[in-house]
């Protein structure tokens, strides 16, 4: 029997069965790692949403094991000397602005150091980690449940990936708090609006929600693939010269509470030393 790899498609298939109450009736499901941590985060969050349904699902991945433990204990991992992947569960207080930022500082600094030690472009890695920090701020701004959030990273000699996710109210419910978008009823449209400049739960005159379009444009321009997932839709931006020329794919998927953003960057822009 051929191996089943834990990619986004398989993660969605499992969740669809779980939402229908049928996953627990399947034979034990053993998944092999796909080379991406984004799907592993989605599987872990789905397992928290449907614990009984996912009891027979096993992912043969050291990262997946560490992720499950980190979510259970709300303790980070991934700042050890040779660690090339890690997870930082978020709490009620933003670790970037907390009185004691030591754990967060060590974790992010290690991610930067191990990436540059692998030969990745130090300037681009610094920019990606800056984007990670901005996106984790989004959990505190919009999720209404920051203590369900997490940040994760993974490094290879040719790629850098990070994920920011939560189990909060999701993009649609957040956006509807802005009177201008109160009538929006589709999670796919909400995702498309959310990556538009100046769109957020806050009214335009507040001056908030202005920077994400530029951030996403910069990431796509650096050969990054971006995946946004909330409720029953996923929006993927494939690399291009900018956010307007890369391929954009909106798809209906199995419903998962909260919001996740997966950013995967590889290729010459990452490994070049300019």
KAURFEN-V527706 format. One record per residue. RES is the residue in one letter. D_LAST is the distance of its C-alpha to the last C-alpha in Angstrom with 1 decimal. Layout:
BEGIN
res->RES d_last->D_LAST
res->RES d_last->D_LAST
END
This chain:
BEGIN
res->X d_last->45.1
res->X d_last->41.4
res->X d_last->39.0
res->X d_last->38.3
res->X d_last->34.6
res->X d_last->33.9
res->X d_last->31.8
res->X d_last->32.3
res->X d_last->35.2
res->X d_last->37.1
res->X d_last->36.5
res->X d_last->38.1
res->X d_last->40.9
res->X d_last->41.8
res->X d_last->41.9
res->X d_last->44.0
res->X d_last->46.5
res->X d_last->46.5
res->X d_last->47.1
res->X d_last->50.1
res->X d_last->51.3
res->X d_last->51.1
res->X d_last->48.3
res->X d_last->50.5
res->X d_last->52.9
res->X d_last->50.5
res->X d_last->50.4
res->X d_last->47.7
res->X d_last->44.2
res->X d_last->41.7
res->X d_last->38.1
res->X d_last->35.3
res->X d_last->31.7
res->X d_last->29.6
res->X d_last->26.1
res->X d_last->25.8
res->X d_last->27.1
res->X d_last->27.8
res->X d_last->31.0
res->X d_last->32.1
res->X d_last->32.0
res->X d_last->34.0
res->X d_last->36.5
res->X d_last->36.9
res->X d_last->37.5
res->X d_last->39.9
res->X d_last->41.7
res->X d_last->42.2
res->X d_last->43.7
res->X d_last->45.9
res->X d_last->46.5
res->X d_last->49.6
res->X d_last->48.1
res->X d_last->45.1
res->X d_last->47.1
res->X d_last->47.0
res->X d_last->43.3
res->X d_last->41.3
res->X d_last->37.6
res->X d_last->36.8
res->X d_last->33.6
res->X d_last->33.1
res->X d_last->30.9
res->X d_last->33.7
res->X d_last->36.2
res->X d_last->34.2
res->X d_last->33.7
res->X d_last->37.5
res->X d_last->38.3
res->X d_last->35.9
res->X d_last->37.4
res->X d_last->40.9
res->X d_last->40.5
res->X d_last->37.9
res->X d_last->36.1
res->X d_last->32.3
res->X d_last->30.9
res->X d_last->27.4
res->X d_last->26.7
res->X d_last->28.2
res->X d_last->26.5
res->X d_last->25.5
res->X d_last->25.6
res->X d_last->22.9
res->X d_last->24.7
res->X d_last->26.9
res->X d_last->29.0
res->X d_last->29.9
res->X d_last->33.2
res->X d_last->33.7
res->X d_last->36.9
res->X d_last->38.9
res->X d_last->36.9
res->X d_last->33.2
res->X d_last->31.5
res->X d_last->28.9
res->X d_last->31.9
res->X d_last->34.4
res->X d_last->36.2
res->X d_last->34.8
res->X d_last->31.1
res->X d_last->30.8
res->X d_last->30.7
res->X d_last->28.1
res->X d_last->25.9
res->X d_last->26.1
res->X d_last->25.5
res->X d_last->22.3
res->X d_last->21.0
res->X d_last->21.7
res->X d_last->19.9
res->X d_last->16.7
res->X d_last->17.4
res->X d_last->18.4
res->X d_last->15.4
res->X d_last->13.0
res->X d_last->15.7
res->X d_last->15.5
res->X d_last->11.9
res->X d_last->10.5
res->X d_last->7.3
res->X d_last->9.0
res->X d_last->8.2
res->X d_last->9.3
res->X d_last->12.1
res->X d_last->13.3
res->X d_last->13.5
res->X d_last->15.4
res->X d_last->17.7
res->X d_last->18.4
res->X d_last->19.5
res->X d_last->21.6
res->X d_last->23.4
res->X d_last->24.1
res->X d_last->25.5
res->X d_last->27.6
res->X d_last->29.1
res->X d_last->30.3
res->X d_last->32.5
res->X d_last->34.3
res->X d_last->34.6
res->X d_last->35.9
res->X d_last->37.0
res->X d_last->40.2
res->X d_last->39.7
res->X d_last->36.8
res->X d_last->38.4
res->X d_last->37.8
res->X d_last->34.1
res->X d_last->31.4
res->X d_last->27.6
res->X d_last->26.1
res->X d_last->22.8
res->X d_last->22.0
res->X d_last->19.2
res->X d_last->19.0
res->X d_last->16.6
res->X d_last->15.3
res->X d_last->16.2
res->X d_last->16.8
res->X d_last->20.0
res->X d_last->21.9
res->X d_last->25.4
res->X d_last->27.4
res->X d_last->31.1
res->X d_last->34.6
res->X d_last->38.2
res->X d_last->39.1
res->X d_last->40.8
res->X d_last->38.1
res->X d_last->36.6
res->X d_last->39.8
res->X d_last->42.0
res->X d_last->39.5
res->X d_last->39.1
res->X d_last->42.9
res->X d_last->43.3
res->X d_last->42.1
res->X d_last->45.3
res->X d_last->43.4
res->X d_last->42.5
res->X d_last->45.7
res->X d_last->46.9
res->X d_last->43.8
res->X d_last->45.1
res->X d_last->42.4
res->X d_last->39.5
res->X d_last->37.5
res->X d_last->37.9
res->X d_last->37.1
res->X d_last->33.7
res->X d_last->33.0
res->X d_last->34.1
res->X d_last->32.2
res->X d_last->28.8
res->X d_last->30.1
res->X d_last->29.3
res->X d_last->32.0
res->X d_last->33.8
res->X d_last->35.0
res->X d_last->38.2
res->X d_last->38.4
res->X d_last->39.9
res->X d_last->37.7
res->X d_last->39.4
res->X d_last->38.1
res->X d_last->34.6
res->X d_last->33.2
res->X d_last->31.3
res->X d_last->29.2
res->X d_last->25.6
res->X d_last->25.3
res->X d_last->24.9
res->X d_last->21.8
res->X d_last->20.4
res->X d_last->21.2
res->X d_last->19.8
res->X d_last->16.4
res->X d_last->16.6
res->X d_last->17.9
res->X d_last->15.3
res->X d_last->12.7
res->X d_last->14.9
res->X d_last->17.1
res->X d_last->20.8
res->X d_last->23.1
res->X d_last->26.7
res->X d_last->29.2
res->X d_last->32.7
res->X d_last->35.7
res->X d_last->39.4
res->X d_last->40.1
res->X d_last->37.0
res->X d_last->33.3
res->X d_last->30.8
res->X d_last->27.6
res->X d_last->24.7
res->X d_last->22.9
res->X d_last->19.4
res->X d_last->19.4
res->X d_last->17.8
res->X d_last->19.4
res->X d_last->22.4
res->X d_last->24.8
res->X d_last->23.8
res->X d_last->23.0
res->X d_last->26.2
res->X d_last->28.2
res->X d_last->30.9
res->X d_last->33.6
res->X d_last->36.0
res->X d_last->39.1
res->X d_last->39.0
res->X d_last->41.3
res->X d_last->41.7
res->X d_last->39.8
res->X d_last->40.2
res->X d_last->37.4
res->X d_last->33.9
res->X d_last->30.8
res->X d_last->27.2
res->X d_last->25.0
res->X d_last->21.2
res->X d_last->19.6
res->X d_last->16.0
res->X d_last->14.9
res->X d_last->13.5
res->X d_last->10.4
res->X d_last->8.7
res->X d_last->9.5
res->X d_last->9.1
res->X d_last->5.8
res->X d_last->3.8
res->X d_last->0.0
END
